[in-house]
Amino acid sequence: MKKTTSRNGFTLIELIIVMVILGIMAAVAVPRYLDSIENAEASAEDAVISAIEVGLKQAANDSLYTNGRASWPSNPFDALSKTTNGLVDLAGYTTDGDLADKDGEWTFIVTDAENGTITHQRADNSRYTWEYYAGTQDGDGAETGSIGPRVKYVALPPAAADGPE
């Protein structure tokens, strides 16, 4: 009788080589994946800001038609389309008037009658802001409004926020 043994398995060296290759692939892929998430968040923010800018131009045209002057609303989100119950049609938009503090939240903080800050919190808990200027419609000094560039919000540590002791 002939004795046979099966030798169809993998050796320890082969398994280690496969694990090293998978580790290298993961080391390359994970940072690229995280960058793609960050780029997607930035693109989504750009789309919202672009929609606000288009809405503001339409609001200025409507104001020009009805009042004779092109003006932007004091809250830029008022220029976006509304739902059937009159709320701003933007997922995550809240009117709490505070810095965005939930994933995907959009807020507007009023500084004065013509100025404010648009804020957004991303899924990675980073926050970004855009300065908003509604413009002024005072006679010869009339100016068009503007939205500033995206700026990463960096919170000051509690001791630094209170000032020197």
C-alpha positions in Angstrom: 0.0 0.0 0.0 1.3 3.4 -1.0 1.2 6.2 1.6 0.4 9.7 0.2 0.4 13.0 1.9 -1.2 16.2 0.6 1.1 19.1 0.0 -1.5 21.5 -1.4 -1.2 24.2 1.4 0.8 27.4 1.6 4.1 27.6 3.4 4.6 30.1 6.2 7.0 32.2 4.0 4.3 32.5 1.3 1.7 33.6 3.8 4.1 36.2 5.3 4.9 37.6 1.8 1.2 37.9 1.0 0.6 39.7 4.3 3.5 42.1 3.6 2.1 42.9 0.2 -1.4 43.5 1.6 0.2 45.8 4.3 2.0 47.8 1.6 -1.2 48.1 -0.4 -3.2 49.3 2.7 -0.5 51.8 3.6 -0.9 53.3 0.1 -4.6 53.1 -0.2 -5.8 54.4 3.1 -4.3 57.9 2.8 -5.7 58.2 -0.8 -9.1 57.1 0.5 -9.0 59.8 3.2 -8.0 62.4 0.7 -10.9 61.4 -1.5 -13.3 61.9 1.4 -11.8 65.3 2.1 -12.1 66.3 -1.6 -15.7 65.1 -1.7 -16.6 67.2 1.3 -14.9 70.3 -0.2 -16.7 69.7 -3.5 -20.0 69.4 -1.7 -19.3 72.7 0.2 -18.4 74.4 -3.1 -21.7 73.2 -4.6 -23.7 74.7 -1.7 -21.8 78.0 -1.9 -22.3 78.1 -5.6 -26.0 77.5 -5.1 -26.1 80.3 -2.6 -24.3 82.6 -5.0 -26.7 81.8 -7.8 -29.6 82.3 -5.5 -28.2 85.7 -4.4 -27.9 86.8 -8.0 -31.5 85.8 -8.5 -32.6 87.6 -5.3 -30.7 90.7 -6.5 -32.5 90.6 -9.9 -35.9 90.2 -8.1 -35.0 93.1 -5.8 -34.0 95.2 -8.8 -37.4 94.4 -10.5 -39.5 95.2 -7.4 -37.5 97.9 -5.6 -35.3 99.5 -8.3 -32.2 98.4 -6.6 -30.3 95.1 -6.7 -29.8 94.0 -3.1 -28.8 90.8 -1.3 -30.7 89.4 1.7 -29.2 89.8 5.1 -29.1 86.0 5.5 -27.6 84.3 2.4 -29.6 81.1 3.0 -32.8 83.1 2.4 -31.8 83.1 -1.3 -32.0 79.3 -1.6 -35.2 77.6 -2.6 -37.8 76.8 0.1 -39.7 73.7 0.9 -43.5 73.7 0.8 -43.6 74.7 4.5 -41.3 77.7 3.9 -38.1 76.3 5.3 -34.7 76.6 3.5 -34.3 73.5 1.2 -30.8 72.5 2.4 -30.1 69.4 4.4 -28.3 70.3 7.6 -29.2 74.0 7.7 -30.2 75.3 11.1 -31.1 78.7 12.3 -29.5 78.4 15.8 -27.2 81.3 15.0 -24.2 79.5 16.4 -21.1 77.9 14.9 -21.9 74.6 13.2 -21.4 71.8 15.7 -22.9 68.7 14.2 -21.8 66.7 11.2 -23.1 68.2 8.0 -24.6 71.3 9.8 -24.8 74.6 8.0 -25.4 77.8 10.0 -25.3 81.6 9.5 -24.0 83.8 12.3 -25.1 87.5 12.0 -22.4 90.0 12.8 -24.4 93.1 11.9 -27.1 94.2 9.4 -24.8 93.7 6.4 -22.2 91.1 7.6 -22.1 87.6 8.9 -20.4 84.2 8.7 -21.5 81.1 7.0 -20.3 78.0 8.9 -20.2 74.3 8.1 -19.0 71.2 10.0 -17.7 68.2 8.0 -18.0 64.6 9.0 -14.4 64.6 10.4 -15.5 67.4 12.8 -13.5 70.1 11.1 -15.3 73.4 10.6 -15.1 75.9 7.8 -16.3 79.4 7.5 -17.1 82.0 4.7 -17.5 85.7 5.4 -20.7 87.1 3.9 -21.2 90.7 3.1 -24.7 91.6 1.9 -23.6 94.9 0.3 -25.0 98.3 0.9 -27.7 100.2 -1.1 -27.0 103.7 0.2 -27.2 106.1 -2.8 -24.0 106.6 -4.6 -22.1 104.3 -2.2 -24.1 101.2 -3.3 -22.0 98.0 -3.4 -22.7 94.5 -4.4 -22.4 91.8 -1.8 -19.8 89.1 -1.6 -18.9 85.8 -0.1 -15.3 85.3 1.0 -13.1 82.2 0.5 -13.4 79.1 2.6 -11.4 79.4 5.8 -10.7 76.5 8.2 -12.0 77.4 11.7 -9.5 76.8 14.4 -10.8 77.0 18.0 -8.6 78.6 20.5 -7.8 76.6 23.7 -10.0 77.7 26.6 -7.1 79.4 28.4 -6.1 81.4 25.2 -9.8 82.3 24.6 -10.1 83.9 28.1 -7.0 86.1 27.5 -3.9 86.6 29.7 -4.3 86.3 33.4 
